[in-house]
Amino acid sequence: MRTILVVGIGAGNPEHLTIQAVNALNRADVLFIPDKGAKKTELAELRREICDRFVTNPASRRVEFDVPARAEPTASYRQTVDDWHAAIAGIYERLIRDEIGENGCGAFLIWGDPSLYDSALRILERVSARGEVAFELEVVPGITAIQALAAGHRMALNRIGDPFLVTTGRRLAEDGLPTNAGTTIVMLDGQLAFRSVTDKDATIHWGAYLGTTDEILVSGRLGDMEDEIVRVREEARAQKGWIMDTYLIRKAETPSS
């Protein structure tokens, strides 16, 4: 039976790769590298660099594939994402069927960690459920943007006795800061949702291109720093053509238990 390895490669620094991940990549007959278009060519380049540096298996080969762009959200966000995942599942199924031998092994190189705000595992579940191609699945964890953010700002994610919550920019804009956690970590924020937070005395720790040579870090009182973050973010996006950022917002006081 075919084996599929879903390998977390870290948040942007090739040296985030774990020994387990290196060993997994060297087990694979085929290394699948996604291409998200000209604006995000650096994401594919990082995967190529990782293969160049760490893959020593002379029998392995690389197969690059195009990732379809997600449609603009409609009235049903979930339906938009579901349609997008269905399209990618068709691509995954073809890659597994056509590029991996009956008892071969293929690896998908996943940004960050496969379990945190990445869809590869859900998409592979779709492929398996279709029943057109059988495979065993193995997951190798990776360093997340959250860990890279905390390391960059030299801080612990949680305060003593105080939970933290991980959410998205869309949910932050809809729900605001949670009442049951003093620290909120926000990912996938394309709408600058931190500007909607009413507690301007909270502290924000923001980072972009985490772990890379282009890493940018900004922190301070939210009310003082939000305009600066918007400016820095837009300048960086204009220069590189894309932005990948994450931030943490911490309330001034720990909620009472």
C-alpha distance (Angstrom), angle and dihedral (degrees) to the residues before:
residue distance angle dihedral
M1 . . .
R2 3.80 . .
T3 3.80 119.3 .
I4 3.79 122.7 -145.5
L5 3.80 119.3 -160.7
V6 3.80 117.4 -160.2
V7 3.78 102.9 -161.2
G8 3.79 125.7 -168.0
I9 3.81 108.6 -141.9
G10 3.80 100.4 -174.9
A11 3.77 135.6 -109.0
G12 3.80 99.7 -59.4
N13 3.78 109.6 -55.6
P14 3.82 113.2 100.1
E15 3.79 87.9 -144.8
H16 3.82 89.2 64.8
L17 3.78 85.6 78.7
T18 3.81 111.2 113.3
I19 3.79 124.7 -138.5
Q20 3.80 87.5 -112.4
A21 3.80 89.7 55.3
V22 3.81 92.6 48.1
N23 3.78 90.2 51.6
A24 3.80 91.4 47.9
L25 3.80 93.2 51.6
N26 3.78 89.9 50.9
R27 3.81 90.8 53.1
A28 3.79 91.9 58.7
D29 3.77 124.2 97.9
V30 3.80 89.2 -162.8
L31 3.82 129.4 32.4
F32 3.80 113.1 -158.1
I33 3.81 115.2 -147.9
P34 3.82 118.2 -171.8
D35 3.80 120.7 -142.9
K36 3.81 114.5 -153.0
G37 3.79 95.8 -176.3
A38 3.78 138.5 -87.3
K39 3.81 95.6 -56.2
K40 3.81 91.7 58.2
T41 3.79 99.3 36.4
E42 3.82 89.5 125.1
L43 3.80 89.3 68.3
A44 3.79 90.4 59.2
E45 3.81 90.7 42.2
L46 3.80 90.8 56.9
R47 3.79 90.3 54.1
R48 3.80 90.3 49.4
E49 3.82 90.1 49.7
I50 3.80 90.6 51.2
C51 3.80 90.4 51.7
D52 3.81 91.3 47.1
R53 3.79 92.6 50.5
F54 3.77 103.6 38.6
V55 3.80 111.4 20.9
T56 3.78 110.8 90.1
N57 3.80 98.7 160.5
P58 3.83 103.1 117.3
A59 3.80 91.7 -160.4
S60 3.81 95.4 59.0
R61 3.77 122.6 98.6
R62 3.79 135.0 -169.3
V63 3.78 126.2 -121.7
E64 3.79 118.0 -169.3
F65 3.78 121.7 -159.8
D66 3.79 136.6 -175.9
V67 3.79 118.7 -112.1
P68 3.82 112.6 -145.4
A69 3.79 115.6 -123.5
R70 3.76 116.1 -109.2
A71 3.78 114.3 -112.8
E72 3.77 119.2 -114.8
P73 3.82 109.7 -85.3
T74 3.78 114.9 -91.3
A75 3.80 128.5 -162.3
S76 3.80 86.1 -68.6
Y77 3.80 110.3 55.1
R78 3.80 91.4 -178.7
Q79 3.81 91.8 53.3
T80 3.80 91.3 50.8
V81 3.80 91.1 52.3
D82 3.81 91.9 43.2
D83 3.81 91.8 54.6
W84 3.81 90.5 48.4
H85 3.79 92.5 50.0
A86 3.80 90.6 48.8
A87 3.80 90.2 55.6
I88 3.80 92.4 49.4
A89 3.81 91.0 46.4
G90 3.78 88.5 60.5
I91 3.80 89.8 53.9
Y92 3.82 92.6 47.6
E93 3.80 91.1 49.7
R94 3.79 91.7 52.6
L95 3.81 92.5 47.2
I96 3.79 93.3 50.0
R97 3.79 93.8 45.1
D98 3.79 98.5 43.0
E99 3.80 104.5 31.5
I100 3.82 103.6 39.6
G101 3.79 124.6 64.0
E102 3.80 121.5 -127.4
N103 3.80 92.5 -91.6
G104 3.79 96.8 23.6
C105 3.78 132.7 118.5
G106 3.79 129.8 -127.6
A107 3.81 131.0 -175.5
F108 3.79 131.7 -151.9
L109 3.81 112.8 -155.1
I110 3.80 106.7 -139.6
W111 3.80 124.2 -163.0
G112 3.80 110.6 -120.4
D113 3.79 111.4 -19.1
P114 3.83 124.9 -21.3
S115 3.81 91.9 -132.9
L116 3.81 99.5 55.9
Y117 3.81 120.4 71.3
D118 3.78 93.8 -35.8
S119 3.78 123.6 118.3
A120 3.81 102.7 -155.2
L121 3.80 94.6 100.5
R122 3.81 93.3 48.6
I123 3.80 90.5 47.4
L124 3.79 92.0 49.9
E125 3.81 88.5 50.6
R126 3.81 87.2 57.8
V127 3.78 91.0 50.6
S128 3.79 91.4 50.2
A129 3.81 92.2 47.8
R130 3.80 91.4 54.8
G131 3.78 88.3 63.8
E132 3.81 95.6 -146.5
V133 3.78 95.2 117.6
A134 3.81 128.2 21.2
F135 3.80 124.1 -142.8
E136 3.79 143.3 153.9
L137 3.79 117.1 -122.3
E138 3.80 129.2 -140.3
V139 3.80 125.0 -179.8
V140 3.81 125.7 -153.7
P141 3.83 114.2 -166.1
G142 3.79 122.9 -131.4
I143 3.79 140.3 -165.1
T144 3.80 110.7 -82.0
A145 3.79 131.6 -141.1
I146 3.80 86.5 -112.5
Q147 3.80 91.4 60.9
A148 3.80 91.5 44.3
L149 3.82 90.2 50.2
A150 3.81 92.3 52.2
A151 3.80 91.4 46.2
G152 3.79 92.3 48.6
H153 3.80 91.8 52.2
R154 3.84 91.4 40.3
M155 3.80 92.9 -127.4
A156 3.79 142.7 123.8
L157 3.77 115.8 -111.5
N158 3.79 94.8 -133.9
R159 3.78 135.3 43.0
I160 3.80 118.9 -135.9
G161 3.79 110.5 -73.2
D162 3.81 91.7 -3.9
P163 3.82 122.3 111.3
F164 3.78 125.1 -141.5
L165 3.79 128.2 -143.9
V166 3.81 128.9 -146.4
T167 3.80 116.4 -149.9
T168 3.80 143.6 145.3
G169 3.77 132.2 -97.1
R170 3.80 90.4 -111.2
R171 3.79 92.4 55.5
L172 3.80 93.2 43.9
A173 3.80 89.5 54.8
E174 3.81 90.9 48.6
D175 3.81 100.4 40.4
G176 3.80 106.3 22.8
L177 3.79 122.0 -145.2
P178 3.81 113.7 -23.0
T179 3.78 118.3 -106.3
N180 3.81 93.8 -143.2
A181 3.82 99.8 55.4
G182 3.77 132.3 54.4
T183 3.80 93.7 -155.4
T184 3.81 126.9 51.7
I185 3.81 122.7 -170.9
V186 3.79 114.1 -159.1
M187 3.80 126.5 -158.7
L188 3.80 133.6 174.2
D189 3.79 94.9 28.0
G190 3.77 110.5 161.2
Q191 3.79 93.9 154.7
L192 3.82 102.1 57.9
A193 3.79 91.0 -114.6
F194 3.80 92.2 175.1
R195 3.81 86.8 77.4
S196 3.81 89.0 66.6
V197 3.81 93.2 58.5
T198 3.80 108.6 110.1
D199 3.81 96.3 -159.7
K200 3.79 98.0 84.9
D201 3.82 91.4 172.5
A202 3.79 90.2 67.4
T203 3.80 117.1 106.0
I204 3.80 120.8 -117.1
H205 3.80 125.2 -156.6
W206 3.81 108.2 -169.0
G207 3.78 130.9 -178.7
A208 3.80 138.7 177.0
Y209 3.83 131.4 -167.0
L210 3.78 86.3 11.2
G211 3.77 116.6 -155.5
T212 3.80 94.1 10.9
T213 3.79 131.1 105.8
D214 3.83 86.8 -104.2
E215 3.81 93.7 56.5
I216 3.82 114.9 146.9
L217 3.81 122.4 -165.0
V218 3.80 127.9 -172.6
S219 3.81 127.9 171.8
G220 3.77 140.2 166.8
R221 3.79 143.7 92.2
L222 3.80 108.0 -18.4
G223 3.79 94.1 -130.6
D224 3.80 90.7 53.1
M225 3.80 99.0 41.5
E226 3.81 107.8 37.6
D227 3.81 95.4 86.7
E228 3.81 90.3 45.5
I229 3.80 91.3 51.7
V230 3.81 90.8 50.1
R231 3.81 90.3 51.2
V232 3.80 95.4 46.2
R233 3.79 91.7 44.3
E234 3.80 94.3 51.8
E235 3.80 92.9 46.3
A236 3.79 91.5 50.8
R237 3.79 92.6 46.7
A238 3.79 91.9 49.6
Q239 3.79 91.0 50.3
K240 3.81 98.2 46.2
G241 3.79 101.0 26.8
W242 3.81 92.6 -125.2
I243 3.77 140.8 48.6
M244 3.78 132.3 -151.2
D245 3.79 112.7 -175.4
T246 3.79 141.9 158.6
Y247 3.77 132.9 -173.7
L248 3.78 144.5 -172.1
I249 3.80 125.4 -141.7
R250 3.79 118.5 -161.7
K251 3.76 124.4 -168.9
A252 3.78 117.6 -126.9
E253 3.80 91.8 -118.9
T254 3.77 131.4 36.5
P255 3.84 110.3 -114.2
S256 3.78 111.8 -107.9
S257 3.80 115.3 -106.4
